[in-house]
């Protein structure tokens, strides 16, 4: 699915925009997103698209992006990658070859990200993404940038917080999808739990698209683990497993490192979801949320009926980073833009942000924004902890 949009201008405003382009020769700069707009992870894709739309609308309404003596208005193209590698490759072909898009401002899912990256790096296009795999970053991939926190940023503070709240917890049962995301998350999670003296006593994977989780839930319940860790499972899958565990009478500590959509999780599992710790969600209504985040979240609730989270809001941040980088490079040549991305400080939805992570990944390709820890209470994600990265603090001095 492809949806081409000039965001934020309709009717007379759109006519005025085209008139202005004719008079002043403004250029159109295409940007693309590849995300699951259907299936179990659709809540991520639809929110992702919404946040990107808001960033594009803001930039266009404020006069666009200026570089090399030209003014560029953004045009957003959205594609459904169905959260798998095959569709990721197909959407990448459309974006990069048919539409000639040189700036992908968001891609969700490690498998589709890898499929896209194989083409984007070769073509010389910039790829912002939410992939959790460490293997997608490094000197071999100079045009790839991660726009949200990954396990290497999230797991230590997230698991550490859970352990602080439950010091007697000693064992964990782990379940995660059997795909690139789950496979790269698993060893990091196991090592992080071990550092906290918590033993992973069962470790299972399931195939994307699974709808029957009774056997998995039975194995988890029979393990008598203190904690169940759902790894990179999307919200609908976690909800199904929580319901099955509830029927079996399991009532332990529930942890979802990729936990994002509190509303979807609560609708799926009801009371069984209460108390679940979420590693990639956010409370964008709380005191620590920025004004931008509150406004974006309110709009998403009105349009989609679902609050934004750490994944979905990241497309807004990628678009804002791209604007700053293009203007800093004074060029729309992707390789020139990519060179300056590690040097910029830009206004993200969180406030001032930057890119770094060279110590972990071998190249400064990781966005530097706070890690937010939330817990599901009364059907809503409530922020219980926020940790700003030390590297960002140093950059902002």
C-alpha positions as CSV (number, residue, x, y, z in Angstrom):
1,X,0.0,0.0,0.0
2,X,1.3,3.4,-1.0
3,X,-0.2,6.7,0.1
4,X,1.3,9.9,-1.3
5,X,0.6,13.0,0.7
6,X,1.5,16.7,0.8
7,X,0.6,17.0,4.5
8,X,-1.1,19.8,6.2
9,X,-2.5,21.9,3.3
10,X,-5.9,21.5,1.7
11,X,-8.2,23.6,-0.4
12,X,-7.1,27.2,-0.9
13,X,-3.9,26.6,1.1
14,X,-2.9,23.8,-1.3
15,X,-3.7,26.0,-4.3
16,X,-1.6,28.8,-2.7
17,X,1.2,26.4,-2.2
18,X,1.3,25.3,-5.8
19,X,1.0,28.9,-6.9
20,X,4.0,29.8,-4.8
21,X,5.9,26.8,-6.2
22,X,5.2,28.1,-9.7
23,X,6.3,31.7,-8.8
24,X,9.3,30.8,-6.8
25,X,10.3,27.4,-8.2
26,X,10.1,25.7,-4.8
27,X,11.0,22.0,-5.0
28,X,9.2,18.9,-3.7
29,X,11.4,16.6,-1.6
30,X,9.9,13.1,-1.3
31,X,10.3,11.2,2.0
32,X,9.0,7.7,2.7
33,X,8.1,5.4,5.6
34,X,7.8,1.6,5.6
35,X,5.7,0.3,8.4
36,X,3.1,-2.4,9.3
37,X,-0.3,-0.8,8.4
38,X,-2.1,-4.1,8.7
39,X,-1.8,-7.2,10.9
40,X,-0.7,-7.7,14.5
41,X,1.7,-4.7,14.5
42,X,-0.7,-2.3,12.7
43,X,-1.0,-0.1,15.8
44,X,2.7,0.7,15.4
45,X,2.4,1.5,11.7
46,X,-0.6,3.8,11.9
47,X,0.8,5.8,14.8
48,X,4.1,6.0,13.0
49,X,2.5,7.4,9.9
50,X,0.5,9.9,11.9
51,X,3.6,11.3,13.7
52,X,5.4,11.6,10.4
53,X,2.5,13.5,8.9
54,X,2.6,16.0,11.8
55,X,6.3,16.7,11.3
56,X,5.9,17.2,7.6
57,X,2.9,19.5,8.1
58,X,4.9,21.5,10.6
59,X,7.9,21.9,8.3
60,X,5.7,22.8,5.2
61,X,3.6,25.3,7.1
62,X,6.8,27.0,8.4
63,X,8.2,27.5,4.9
64,X,9.8,24.1,4.1
65,X,13.5,23.3,4.1
66,X,16.1,25.6,2.6
67,X,19.3,24.2,1.1
68,X,21.6,25.1,-1.8
69,X,19.7,28.2,-2.6
70,X,16.4,26.2,-3.0
71,X,13.3,25.8,-0.8
72,X,11.9,22.3,-0.5
73,X,8.4,21.2,0.5
74,X,8.1,17.7,1.9
75,X,5.9,15.0,0.3
76,X,5.2,11.9,2.4
77,X,4.8,8.4,0.9
78,X,3.6,5.6,3.2
79,X,4.0,1.9,2.6
80,X,2.7,-1.2,4.3
81,X,5.6,-3.6,4.9
82,X,3.3,-6.0,6.8
83,X,6.2,-6.5,9.3
84,X,8.1,-9.0,7.2
85,X,11.2,-9.1,5.1
86,X,9.4,-10.0,1.8
87,X,7.1,-7.0,2.0
88,X,10.0,-4.8,3.3
89,X,12.0,-5.6,0.1
90,X,8.9,-4.9,-2.1
91,X,8.2,-1.5,-0.5
92,X,11.9,-0.7,-0.7
93,X,12.0,-1.4,-4.4
94,X,9.0,0.9,-4.9
95,X,10.4,3.7,-2.7
96,X,13.9,3.7,-4.0
97,X,13.6,2.7,-7.6
98,X,10.1,3.6,-8.8
99,X,9.5,6.7,-6.7
100,X,13.2,7.7,-6.4
101,X,12.9,8.5,-2.7
102,X,16.3,9.3,-1.2
103,X,15.2,9.9,2.4
104,X,13.3,7.2,4.3
105,X,12.2,8.8,7.5
106,X,11.1,5.6,9.2
107,X,11.1,1.8,8.9
108,X,9.7,-0.6,11.5
109,X,10.9,-4.1,12.1
110,X,14.4,-5.5,11.9
111,X,13.6,-7.9,9.1
112,X,12.0,-5.3,6.8
113,X,14.7,-2.8,7.8
114,X,17.4,-5.2,6.7
115,X,15.6,-5.8,3.4
116,X,15.4,-2.1,2.9
117,X,18.9,-1.4,3.9
118,X,20.3,-3.8,1.3
119,X,18.9,-1.5,-1.3
120,X,19.2,1.9,0.4
121,X,22.9,1.7,1.1
122,X,23.6,0.5,-2.5
123,X,21.5,3.3,-4.0
124,X,22.9,6.0,-1.7
125,X,19.7,6.8,0.2
126,X,19.4,7.7,3.9
127,X,17.5,5.2,6.0
128,X,16.1,6.1,9.4
129,X,14.7,3.1,11.2
130,X,13.5,1.5,14.4
131,X,15.3,-1.8,14.0
132,X,16.4,-3.3,17.2
133,X,19.3,-5.3,15.8
134,X,22.9,-4.3,16.4
135,X,23.9,-5.7,13.0
136,X,22.2,-2.9,11.0
137,X,24.6,-0.3,12.3
138,X,28.3,0.2,12.0
139,X,30.9,1.6,9.5
140,X,29.6,-0.7,6.7
141,X,26.2,1.2,6.8
142,X,27.1,4.9,6.8
143,X,23.6,6.0,5.5
144,X,21.6,4.1,8.2
145,X,20.4,5.8,11.4
146,X,18.3,4.4,14.3
147,X,15.5,6.8,15.4
148,X,14.5,5.2,18.7
149,X,16.1,3.5,21.7
150,X,17.1,-0.2,21.1
151,X,17.8,-3.0,23.6
152,X,21.3,-1.7,24.0
153,X,19.8,1.5,25.4
154,X,16.7,0.2,27.0
155,X,17.3,-3.2,28.6
156,X,19.8,-2.3,31.4
157,X,17.8,0.5,32.9
158,X,14.5,-1.2,32.2
159,X,15.3,-4.6,33.7
160,X,17.2,-2.8,36.5
161,X,14.1,-0.9,37.4
162,X,12.0,-4.1,37.5
163,X,14.6,-5.8,39.7
164,X,14.6,-2.9,42.1
165,X,10.8,-3.1,42.4
166,X,10.9,-6.9,42.8
167,X,14.2,-7.8,44.6
168,X,13.1,-11.3,45.4
169,X,12.6,-12.2,41.7
170,X,15.2,-14.9,40.7
171,X,13.9,-16.5,37.5
172,X,12.4,-15.5,34.1
173,X,10.6,-17.2,31.3
174,X,11.3,-15.6,28.0
175,X,9.2,-15.7,24.8
176,X,9.9,-13.7,21.7
177,X,9.1,-13.8,17.9
178,X,11.4,-16.1,15.8
179,X,12.6,-13.4,13.4
180,X,15.5,-11.0,13.1
181,X,14.2,-8.7,15.8
182,X,13.7,-11.5,18.3
183,X,16.9,-13.3,17.4
184,X,19.0,-10.2,18.0
185,X,17.1,-9.2,21.2
186,X,17.4,-12.6,22.9
187,X,21.1,-12.8,23.7
188,X,21.2,-9.2,24.9
189,X,18.2,-9.9,27.2
190,X,19.7,-13.1,28.6
191,X,23.0,-11.4,29.4
192,X,21.3,-8.4,31.0
193,X,19.1,-10.5,33.2
194,X,22.2,-12.5,34.2
195,X,24.0,-9.3,35.3
196,X,21.0,-8.8,37.7
197,X,21.4,-12.3,39.0
198,X,18.1,-13.4,37.4
199,X,18.2,-16.7,35.5
200,X,16.4,-17.3,32.2
201,X,14.9,-20.8,32.9
202,X,12.8,-21.2,29.7
203,X,13.5,-19.5,26.4
204,X,11.1,-20.0,23.5
205,X,10.3,-18.4,20.1
206,X,7.2,-18.4,18.0
207,X,6.5,-17.6,14.4
208,X,5.0,-14.2,13.4
209,X,1.3,-14.6,12.6
210,X,0.7,-17.1,15.4
211,X,-2.8,-16.7,16.9
212,X,-3.0,-19.7,19.3
213,X,-0.8,-19.2,22.3
214,X,-2.2,-21.8,24.7
215,X,0.7,-24.2,24.6
216,X,3.2,-21.4,25.0
217,X,1.3,-20.1,28.0
218,X,1.1,-23.5,29.5
219,X,4.8,-24.0,29.3
220,X,5.4,-20.6,30.9
221,X,2.9,-21.3,33.7
222,X,4.5,-24.7,34.4
223,X,7.9,-23.2,34.7
224,X,6.9,-21.3,37.8
225,X,9.1,-18.4,36.7
226,X,8.9,-15.2,38.8
227,X,9.0,-13.0,35.6
228,X,7.7,-13.5,32.1
229,X,9.6,-11.5,29.5
230,X,7.8,-11.1,26.2
231,X,10.8,-9.8,24.3
232,X,10.0,-8.2,21.0
233,X,6.4,-9.4,20.8
234,X,3.9,-6.9,19.4
235,X,0.9,-5.8,21.6
236,X,-1.8,-8.1,20.2
237,X,0.4,-11.2,20.7
238,X,1.3,-10.2,24.2
239,X,-2.4,-9.6,25.0
240,X,-3.3,-13.0,23.7
241,X,-0.6,-14.6,25.9
242,X,-1.6,-12.7,29.0
243,X,-5.2,-13.8,28.6
244,X,-4.0,-17.4,28.3
245,X,-1.7,-17.1,31.3
246,X,-4.6,-15.5,33.3
247,X,-6.8,-18.5,32.6
248,X,-4.1,-20.8,33.9
249,X,-3.8,-18.8,37.1
250,X,-0.3,-17.4,36.6
251,X,0.2,-14.1,38.3
252,X,3.8,-13.2,38.2
253,X,5.7,-10.1,37.0
254,X,5.0,-9.2,33.3
255,X,7.7,-7.5,31.3
256,X,7.6,-6.3,27.7
257,X,10.8,-4.6,26.5
258,X,9.1,-3.7,23.2
259,X,6.0,-2.8,25.1
260,X,4.4,0.2,23.4
261,X,0.6,0.2,22.8
262,X,-0.9,0.2,26.3
263,X,-4.4,0.8,24.9
264,X,-4.2,-2.2,22.5
265,X,-2.7,-4.4,25.3
266,X,-5.4,-3.4,27.7
267,X,-8.2,-4.0,25.2
268,X,-6.8,-7.4,24.3
269,X,-6.1,-8.7,27.9
270,X,-8.2,-6.6,30.2
271,X,-7.4,-7.0,33.8
272,X,-4.7,-9.6,33.0
273,X,-2.6,-6.8,31.5
274,X,-2.6,-4.7,34.7
275,X,0.8,-4.1,36.2
276,X,2.7,-5.0,33.0
277,X,6.0,-3.1,32.7
278,X,6.6,-1.6,29.2
279,X,10.0,-0.6,27.9
280,X,9.2,1.3,24.7
281,X,5.9,2.9,25.7
282,X,5.5,6.5,27.0
283,X,3.2,8.6,29.1
284,X,2.9,11.6,26.9
285,X,0.3,13.1,29.2
286,X,2.4,13.2,32.3
287,X,4.5,16.0,33.8
288,X,7.7,15.0,32.1
289,X,6.2,15.0,28.6
290,X,7.1,18.0,26.4
291,X,4.4,20.3,24.9
292,X,5.1,18.9,21.5
293,X,4.5,15.3,22.8
294,X,1.3,16.3,24.5
295,X,0.0,17.9,21.4
296,X,1.0,15.0,19.1
297,X,-0.5,12.5,21.6
298,X,-3.8,14.3,21.8
299,X,-4.1,14.3,18.0
300,X,-3.3,10.6,17.8
301,X,-5.9,9.8,20.4
302,X,-8.5,11.8,18.5
303,X,-7.6,10.3,15.1
304,X,-6.5,6.8,15.9
305,X,-7.9,6.1,19.4
306,X,-4.4,5.0,20.5
307,X,-1.7,6.9,22.4
308,X,1.7,7.4,20.9
309,X,4.7,5.6,22.2
310,X,8.5,5.3,21.8
311,X,8.2,3.7,18.4
312,X,5.4,5.7,16.8
313,X,6.7,9.2,17.9
314,X,10.1,8.4,16.4
315,X,9.1,9.2,12.9
316,X,8.4,12.8,14.0
317,X,11.9,12.9,15.4
318,X,13.5,11.5,12.2
319,X,11.8,14.1,10.0
320,X,13.0,16.9,12.3
321,X,16.5,15.5,12.4
322,X,16.5,15.3,8.6
323,X,15.5,19.0,8.3
324,X,18.3,20.1,10.6
325,X,20.8,17.9,8.8
326,X,19.8,19.1,5.3
327,X,20.0,22.7,6.3
328,X,23.4,22.1,8.1
329,X,24.8,20.4,5.0
330,X,23.2,23.0,2.8
331,X,22.5,20.1,0.4
332,X,19.9,17.4,-0.4
333,X,22.6,15.0,-1.5
334,X,22.1,12.0,0.9
335,X,25.8,11.3,1.4
336,X,26.5,14.9,2.3
337,X,23.5,15.0,4.7
338,X,24.6,11.7,6.3
339,X,28.0,13.1,7.1
340,X,26.6,15.9,9.2
341,X,23.9,13.9,11.1
342,X,26.4,12.8,13.8
343,X,27.3,16.5,14.4
344,X,23.9,18.1,14.8
345,X,21.8,18.8,17.8
346,X,18.1,19.1,16.8
347,X,14.7,19.8,18.3
348,X,13.1,16.4,18.7
349,X,9.7,15.7,20.4
350,X,11.7,15.2,23.6
351,X,13.6,18.5,23.3
352,X,17.2,18.8,22.2
353,X,18.5,15.5,20.8
354,X,21.5,14.2,18.8
355,X,23.0,11.0,17.4
356,X,25.8,9.0,18.9
357,X,26.6,5.5,20.1
358,X,29.9,5.0,18.3
359,X,31.3,3.2,21.4
360,X,28.6,0.5,21.1
361,X,28.1,0.3,17.3
362,X,31.4,1.5,15.9
363,X,29.7,4.5,14.2
364,X,27.5,7.4,15.6
365,X,24.2,6.2,14.2
366,X,22.0,5.9,17.3
367,X,19.5,8.6,18.4
368,X,20.2,9.9,21.9
369,X,16.9,10.4,23.7
370,X,15.7,9.4,27.2
371,X,14.7,5.9,28.1
372,X,11.2,5.9,29.5
373,X,9.9,3.1,31.7
374,X,6.1,2.8,32.1
375,X,3.7,0.5,33.8
376,X,0.1,-0.3,32.8
377,X,-2.2,1.0,35.4
378,X,-6.0,1.2,35.0
379,X,-5.5,0.6,31.3
380,X,-3.0,3.4,30.8
381,X,0.8,3.6,30.5
382,X,2.1,5.5,33.5
383,X,5.7,6.7,33.5
384,X,7.6,5.4,36.4
385,X,11.2,6.2,35.4
386,X,13.1,8.3,32.8
387,X,16.8,8.1,32.2
388,X,18.7,10.5,29.9
389,X,21.8,9.0,28.1
390,X,25.1,10.2,29.5
391,X,26.4,10.9,26.0
392,X,23.5,13.3,25.3
393,X,24.1,15.1,28.6
394,X,27.7,15.6,27.5
395,X,26.8,16.9,24.0
396,X,24.4,19.4,25.5
397,X,26.9,20.9,28.0
